[in-house]
Amino acid sequence: MNQPVRIGIVGLGTVGSGVVRLLVDSADHITRHAGRPILVEKAVVFDPAKKRTVQVPGGKISSDIHDISRDESISVVALLVGGLEPARSMMVELLEQGKDVVTANKALLAEHGPELFALARKQGRSIAFEAAVAGGIPIVAAIGECLAANRIESIRGILNGTSNFILTRMEEDGSSYAEALKLAQAKGFAEADPSMDVDGTDATQKLAILAHLAFGAWVPWAEIPRTGIDGLDIDLLHYAAELGYRIRLVALATRSDDRLAMRVAPALVKIGTPLAETRGAYNAVSLVGDAVGRMFFHGLGAGQMPTASAVVADIIDTVVGRTAITFRTTGLLSPDSPAAKLAGVATHQRHFLRIHVSDRPGVLARITGILGDHGISIASVIQHDPVQQDPADIQQTGVPLVIMTHTCAATAVEAAVAEIDRSDAVRGRSVCLGVLDD
Amino acid sequence: MNQPVRIGIVGLGTVGSGVVRLLVDSADHITRHAGRPILVEKAVVFDPAKKRTVQVPGGKISSDIHDISRDESISVVALLVGGLEPARSMMVELLEQGKDVVTANKALLAEHGPELFALARKQGRSIAFEAAVAGGIPIVAAIGECLAANRIESIRGILNGTSNFILTRMEEDGSSYAEALKLAQAKGFAEADPSMDVDGTDATQKLAILAHLAFGAWVPWAEIPRTGIDGLDIDLLHYAAELGYRIRLVALATRSDDRLAMRVAPALVKIGTPLAETRGAYNAVSLVGDAVGRMFFHGLGAGQMPTASAVVADIIDTVVGRTAITFRTTGLLSPDSPAAKLAGVATHQRHFLRIHVSDRPGVLARITGILGDHGISIASVIQHDPVQQDPADIQQTGVPLVIMTHTCAATAVEAAVAEIDRSDAVRGRSVCLGVLDD
């Protein structure tokens, strides 16, 4: 039997506890894959006095990162705290002290990836981050290693489990957004402050990381256009269903020559297609490679043990030496990464519009006239008889008019919707969502 | 720029040509992932005089394996010929001469895996085989590396693209089995002699390899119970559809403590579930890990470029050194692999039966009585009025009676069907298929 490798863990929250539990409960199995036992020697936490559900096998727990970073018996550290600080400073300290780091912190990588990767490279260390994107789905390895022979042409992902859980509850239970969010919080699928999840930030940070793996270019996440699910209401889901679609928060990156189109936004996905069948806290990634064709991955995108599964796989890869090779050969986030040329790609697709219009003669003609002026032709229209509504309400909020367009340029639709929303026949702001038919 | 690594290719058929094309066409991209250029130095083929659609970049082509095996400038060889011989002898020669081997030959591994892996280990070389199972889907890496922290509990796969293409054509076009097979041959999805695909052999060999990766145990493929799609007729698909199911050739392995249940057979899969939505030449694998939960992978399972994608990924992994690590640490097919304890696992599920019965009083009572005697209760029955059939035909072939059971033991159903088929009320042999509801 080989000597055990001693590792450190920073953070014993949900994921950190799961990692310790997995390393202990499946020790035999993991030893077989790593070629030697993996022993959690020390943990660093904010409050060492707090009662824990797991025991650190090495028995050492402190609040000082130096207890791990300066311990020469420890070569690999799992950094499992969220947010930017002190996570960033801790990773810098660990790399400077010569540790290989495994992390699940996508915000940290999306925000400070280039400087952290440069530091790791300078120190001859590695950073592994399978758990940072799509939880248990091994999408980082798939794109970075298994599909390495392919030029990736496009990626579409459902990358935020919280948003997907909320949308699925609204769709299946008819709950309002607020009710579904409350349920997500009660079930632990959403945090007390869910804004990073529901406003699209989390999915956008993950998309930035995936797109770098797939396309080489590094796009600062804040430059990627994003819309969350927090502006959606149940009526939109009902209209989508009437047309044969569901609504999902879709992260999208498409390469066209050397340009990238990237976006995170709610979109209509056709019922029966894999993204539409991705429910609850599941994540999914669909991608197209020039050799492999279309591939689809589906699995739990968050939660204690699925995330721990990815972290421990990275720990094994780091211990056996695979991570060092991958980190060296792929040159992730290196200064030679090609500059991103975001946008400039004309997106053509069908669009779904919901417009609240005044219930008076000539309005439909005006709306459709504006669309026609922008070269947009209409595939279908829904306007239900507002028979059960109070006429005073109708006067106030208008009646909903839903239009599905034929394929047209996103820029044309945006211009048309802006003009429609300026019209005095319209109440409030219209909703415009892209439509994914395949 | 690092020195190029020189590789050899044995076999320039569909896959071999695809590998050369991918290495040439995507050279820049692949160099970036491998850290150095990969150059196909020599090819060995059966007929060097044959006109080829691809040029070997190194320009050397011969019919003698020694031209590659004894060339010390070549360290990695892609062995891309099918069948057992001369593939086996060639792999032995390559390993004995110190080459690392990449292969797509699942029959060779299923039949001679243990001896070939032992030889590779003795020689300090590696065998990579991502392309041997599920074509472009990186399921070997997923199970062997990415999900290494998990105890896999079950695997369900659609692993034979030919069978799936035929079933999809029958289901979508209403073609007969023979017509769909002919179309598959015309489109290059089935070989002139399709028996290894349609009788379940190919899927069973792939299942044996996947199960070894997932469970450690090595089960000789010929011991795994298998039924192909060659006994299916279009009526079975229609009855399945009437009940809300499609029929797929499903490869199944389930762990229960230290026992394995394995089987390849046509099964009913519920419409809307991922396996039912796997169409045409696509493959799919659904698995459950104790940490990660349920994962699903879907992609092209065969064809020139998807298979080449997997072969080139393995070549890159071998060149950079990841394969050597994985091969060493996972101890695949080593003498310490636990012995398989196949069967002995009671499989409980719903079953679909089609029985051709005489059209006379009391028959339904007799059939259902036999089922009842075996403790099998009935969920639904279909017997259509045979109004359009010739009474003489009915006398000859009987009328079809379709029964969906509630969950029951497979052994009970087998015993009941055997008794039913012995009854003089029954014409021909009944069909009994398992039902997968999730």
Interface residues (C-beta under 8 A of the other chain):
Chain A: G18 L22 S26 H29 I30 R32 H33 A34 G35 E130 G136 I137 P138 A141 A142 E145 C146 L147 A148 A149 N150 R151 G216 G272 P274 E277 G289 D290 A291 V292 G293 R294 M295 F296 F297 H298 G299 L300 G303 M305 P306 A308 S309 A310 V312 A313 I316 D317 V320 G321 R322 I325 T326 R328 T329 T330 G331
Chain B: G18 L22 S26 H29 I30 R32 H33 A34 G35 E130 G136 I137 P138 A141 A142 E145 C146 L147 A148 A149 N150 R151 G216 G272 P274 E277 G289 D290 A291 V292 G293 R294 M295 F296 F297 H298 G299 L300 G303 M305 P306 A308 S309 A310 V312 A313 I316 D317 V320 G321 R322 I325 T326 R328 T329 T330 G331
